[in-house]
Amino acid sequence: MKITYLGTAASEGWPAEFCECAICRAAMKRGGRDLRLRSCALIDDDLLIDVSPDIYAARVKLDVSLAHVRAVLITHSHADHFAIQQLGWAMPNFAPVPKHGPLLIAGSEGTYETYRQLYAAWGSRFTEGMMNFEVLKPFQPADILGARVTLLPAEHGAKGASVYLIERDGKRVAYMHDTGVVLPEVWDYFKALDRPLDLVSLDAVCGPNRAGEHSGHMSFEQDAEIRMEMLRTGVANEQTQFISNHICIHSCKKDGKFYFHEDMEIFCKPLGLTPSYDGMAVTL
């Protein structure tokens, strides 16, 4: 099982689209891992998590093929994760090979409501049978492309916002963006698992600055607290990889210091965390 980060920024990107502040200018000048597209990820080569408005840029920048994507998991309906119109280019008249049948989109009931509104607006361009939506129920595993996918509720300001437990080839990944602290019922679910997680990908919008209560986001420090609780309760072990992802450029300033990727690595290492970057691929 392999997870590839196609984008690792928060909603405004790195640098932000319409910003010329000091940290955005510095990121542009630095380039490399300090240029971040908006967040989405790819499991192996066929299962996409979220549809970023930057997904075309990711395909070109990272030289990643999306031709084999057959299913998409949606965490929530905010525009930086649910640029669902981008999937129009996966239809047969724009991508004639290979042919895998209808594209499956899966997510919560709340996300489906937004999808239905968009589907109606698209009209005949998206004809019946080319794209299907499967509503996933919280805590009820579903078989998607041979993966066991469980939708779990998130603390975030979107109806039906969710995180995912994805199990494939004997490996387990918890993908947790956008969300604040882990909800009690999700903790209970994790603690009931029969073995530890292999990888936990955590929201770090606030970077080195602690997120406010009920903000729907987290920081490096709060990611570390979740890691320690997972280790304490057996949800994770010392082999579990913890990735901090979905990082906001304007939150990466503390005590007059800008935090770029190399600074995040230094900050996160003693916390047992690895900061993500565009194109980062982890094979389990």
Secondary structure, 3 states (H helix, E strand, C coil): CEEEEEECECCCCECCCCCCCHHHHHHHHHCHHHCECECEEEECCCEEECECCCHHHHHHHCCCCCCCCCEEECCCCCCCCECHHHHHHHCCCCCCCCCCCCEEEEECHHHHHHHHHHHHHHHHHCCCCCEEEEECCCCCCEEECCEEEEEEECCCCCCCCEEEEEEECCEEEEEECCCCCCCHHHHHHHHCCCCCCCEEEEECCCCCCCCCCCCCCCCHHHHHHHHHHHHHHCCCCCCCEEEEECECHHHCEECCEECCHHHHHHHHHHHCCEECCCCCEEEC
